[in-house]
Amino acid sequence: MDSLLNVEEAAQFLKMSKGAVYVAVARRQLPVLRLGRRLRFRLSDLERHLEKGFSPTAEEVDIRGKAS
């Protein structure tokens, strides 16, 4: 069974802030599972997404993780 990560764990894995993860989810740039109000990320989905070359640009997410 694949590991499920919460937002904080996904942010650490992706080396992003939690805010940047929320922005990427809102922009549908990250694969996410919604369990009620909770967001969960499959580790294998994130690894596959990274292999495709995902990384938000500075214009997309500022240092505080908020949309510009």
PyMOL CGO cylinders between C-alpha atoms (Angstrom):
from pymol import cmd
from pymol.cgo import CYLINDER

trace = [
    CYLINDER, 0.00, 0.00, 0.00, 1.21, 3.48, -0.89, 0.3, 1, 1, 1, 1, 1, 1,
    CYLINDER, 1.21, 3.48, -0.89, 2.14, 5.95, 1.84, 0.3, 1, 1, 1, 1, 1, 1,
    CYLINDER, 2.14, 5.95, 1.84, -0.20, 8.91, 2.34, 0.3, 1, 1, 1, 1, 1, 1,
    CYLINDER, -0.20, 8.91, 2.34, 1.34, 12.21, 3.38, 0.3, 1, 1, 1, 1, 1, 1,
    CYLINDER, 1.34, 12.21, 3.38, -0.37, 15.16, 5.03, 0.3, 1, 1, 1, 1, 1, 1,
    CYLINDER, -0.37, 15.16, 5.03, 0.31, 18.74, 3.89, 0.3, 1, 1, 1, 1, 1, 1,
    CYLINDER, 0.31, 18.74, 3.89, 3.28, 19.23, 6.22, 0.3, 1, 1, 1, 1, 1, 1,
    CYLINDER, 3.28, 19.23, 6.22, 4.90, 15.95, 5.16, 0.3, 1, 1, 1, 1, 1, 1,
    CYLINDER, 4.90, 15.95, 5.16, 4.29, 16.70, 1.47, 0.3, 1, 1, 1, 1, 1, 1,
    CYLINDER, 4.29, 16.70, 1.47, 5.82, 20.16, 1.90, 0.3, 1, 1, 1, 1, 1, 1,
    CYLINDER, 5.82, 20.16, 1.90, 8.92, 18.66, 3.50, 0.3, 1, 1, 1, 1, 1, 1,
    CYLINDER, 8.92, 18.66, 3.50, 9.21, 16.04, 0.77, 0.3, 1, 1, 1, 1, 1, 1,
    CYLINDER, 9.21, 16.04, 0.77, 8.83, 18.68, -1.98, 0.3, 1, 1, 1, 1, 1, 1,
    CYLINDER, 8.83, 18.68, -1.98, 11.04, 21.19, -0.11, 0.3, 1, 1, 1, 1, 1, 1,
    CYLINDER, 11.04, 21.19, -0.11, 8.26, 23.77, -0.25, 0.3, 1, 1, 1, 1, 1, 1,
    CYLINDER, 8.26, 23.77, -0.25, 6.39, 25.74, 2.38, 0.3, 1, 1, 1, 1, 1, 1,
    CYLINDER, 6.39, 25.74, 2.38, 2.97, 24.50, 3.47, 0.3, 1, 1, 1, 1, 1, 1,
    CYLINDER, 2.97, 24.50, 3.47, 1.47, 27.62, 1.96, 0.3, 1, 1, 1, 1, 1, 1,
    CYLINDER, 1.47, 27.62, 1.96, 3.08, 26.86, -1.39, 0.3, 1, 1, 1, 1, 1, 1,
    CYLINDER, 3.08, 26.86, -1.39, 1.58, 23.36, -1.28, 0.3, 1, 1, 1, 1, 1, 1,
    CYLINDER, 1.58, 23.36, -1.28, -1.90, 24.82, -0.69, 0.3, 1, 1, 1, 1, 1, 1,
    CYLINDER, -1.90, 24.82, -0.69, -1.40, 27.23, -3.62, 0.3, 1, 1, 1, 1, 1, 1,
    CYLINDER, -1.40, 27.23, -3.62, -0.21, 24.41, -5.90, 0.3, 1, 1, 1, 1, 1, 1,
    CYLINDER, -0.21, 24.41, -5.90, -3.25, 22.32, -4.91, 0.3, 1, 1, 1, 1, 1, 1,
    CYLINDER, -3.25, 22.32, -4.91, -5.61, 25.25, -5.55, 0.3, 1, 1, 1, 1, 1, 1,
    CYLINDER, -5.61, 25.25, -5.55, -4.02, 25.71, -9.00, 0.3, 1, 1, 1, 1, 1, 1,
    CYLINDER, -4.02, 25.71, -9.00, -4.31, 21.96, -9.62, 0.3, 1, 1, 1, 1, 1, 1,
    CYLINDER, -4.31, 21.96, -9.62, -0.54, 21.65, -10.00, 0.3, 1, 1, 1, 1, 1, 1,
    CYLINDER, -0.54, 21.65, -10.00, -0.23, 18.80, -7.50, 0.3, 1, 1, 1, 1, 1, 1,
    CYLINDER, -0.23, 18.80, -7.50, -2.05, 15.47, -7.38, 0.3, 1, 1, 1, 1, 1, 1,
    CYLINDER, -2.05, 15.47, -7.38, -4.10, 15.37, -4.18, 0.3, 1, 1, 1, 1, 1, 1,
    CYLINDER, -4.10, 15.37, -4.18, -6.66, 13.20, -2.43, 0.3, 1, 1, 1, 1, 1, 1,
    CYLINDER, -6.66, 13.20, -2.43, -9.39, 15.00, -0.52, 0.3, 1, 1, 1, 1, 1, 1,
    CYLINDER, -9.39, 15.00, -0.52, -10.68, 13.13, 2.50, 0.3, 1, 1, 1, 1, 1, 1,
    CYLINDER, -10.68, 13.13, 2.50, -13.43, 15.39, 3.73, 0.3, 1, 1, 1, 1, 1, 1,
    CYLINDER, -13.43, 15.39, 3.73, -11.63, 18.67, 4.43, 0.3, 1, 1, 1, 1, 1, 1,
    CYLINDER, -11.63, 18.67, 4.43, -8.25, 16.97, 4.75, 0.3, 1, 1, 1, 1, 1, 1,
    CYLINDER, -8.25, 16.97, 4.75, -5.69, 16.84, 1.98, 0.3, 1, 1, 1, 1, 1, 1,
    CYLINDER, -5.69, 16.84, 1.98, -3.55, 13.76, 1.52, 0.3, 1, 1, 1, 1, 1, 1,
    CYLINDER, -3.55, 13.76, 1.52, -0.85, 13.05, -1.03, 0.3, 1, 1, 1, 1, 1, 1,
    CYLINDER, -0.85, 13.05, -1.03, 0.30, 9.65, -2.30, 0.3, 1, 1, 1, 1, 1, 1,
    CYLINDER, 0.30, 9.65, -2.30, 4.07, 9.49, -2.10, 0.3, 1, 1, 1, 1, 1, 1,
    CYLINDER, 4.07, 9.49, -2.10, 4.24, 7.70, -5.46, 0.3, 1, 1, 1, 1, 1, 1,
    CYLINDER, 4.24, 7.70, -5.46, 2.12, 10.46, -7.10, 0.3, 1, 1, 1, 1, 1, 1,
    CYLINDER, 2.12, 10.46, -7.10, 4.46, 13.15, -5.78, 0.3, 1, 1, 1, 1, 1, 1,
    CYLINDER, 4.46, 13.15, -5.78, 7.54, 11.23, -6.92, 0.3, 1, 1, 1, 1, 1, 1,
    CYLINDER, 7.54, 11.23, -6.92, 6.03, 10.80, -10.39, 0.3, 1, 1, 1, 1, 1, 1,
    CYLINDER, 6.03, 10.80, -10.39, 5.10, 14.48, -10.46, 0.3, 1, 1, 1, 1, 1, 1,
    CYLINDER, 5.10, 14.48, -10.46, 8.66, 15.49, -9.58, 0.3, 1, 1, 1, 1, 1, 1,
    CYLINDER, 8.66, 15.49, -9.58, 10.02, 13.27, -12.35, 0.3, 1, 1, 1, 1, 1, 1,
    CYLINDER, 10.02, 13.27, -12.35, 7.91, 15.27, -14.80, 0.3, 1, 1, 1, 1, 1, 1,
    CYLINDER, 7.91, 15.27, -14.80, 9.74, 18.41, -13.66, 0.3, 1, 1, 1, 1, 1, 1,
    CYLINDER, 9.74, 18.41, -13.66, 7.23, 20.14, -11.38, 0.3, 1, 1, 1, 1, 1, 1,
    CYLINDER, 7.23, 20.14, -11.38, 8.49, 23.11, -9.44, 0.3, 1, 1, 1, 1, 1, 1,
    CYLINDER, 8.49, 23.11, -9.44, 6.54, 26.33, -8.92, 0.3, 1, 1, 1, 1, 1, 1,
    CYLINDER, 6.54, 26.33, -8.92, 8.24, 29.49, -10.15, 0.3, 1, 1, 1, 1, 1, 1,
    CYLINDER, 8.24, 29.49, -10.15, 8.89, 32.53, -7.97, 0.3, 1, 1, 1, 1, 1, 1,
    CYLINDER, 8.89, 32.53, -7.97, 6.12, 34.34, -9.85, 0.3, 1, 1, 1, 1, 1, 1,
    CYLINDER, 6.12, 34.34, -9.85, 3.64, 31.61, -8.95, 0.3, 1, 1, 1, 1, 1, 1,
    CYLINDER, 3.64, 31.61, -8.95, 4.43, 31.44, -5.24, 0.3, 1, 1, 1, 1, 1, 1,
    CYLINDER, 4.43, 31.44, -5.24, 6.16, 34.14, -3.19, 0.3, 1, 1, 1, 1, 1, 1,
    CYLINDER, 6.16, 34.14, -3.19, 8.39, 33.37, -0.20, 0.3, 1, 1, 1, 1, 1, 1,
    CYLINDER, 8.39, 33.37, -0.20, 5.41, 33.24, 2.20, 0.3, 1, 1, 1, 1, 1, 1,
    CYLINDER, 5.41, 33.24, 2.20, 3.63, 30.67, 0.02, 0.3, 1, 1, 1, 1, 1, 1,
    CYLINDER, 3.63, 30.67, 0.02, 0.88, 33.04, -1.07, 0.3, 1, 1, 1, 1, 1, 1,
    CYLINDER, 0.88, 33.04, -1.07, -0.25, 33.49, -4.62, 0.3, 1, 1, 1, 1, 1, 1,
    CYLINDER, -0.25, 33.49, -4.62, 1.17, 36.58, -6.24, 0.3, 1, 1, 1, 1, 1, 1,
]
cmd.load_cgo(trace, "trace")
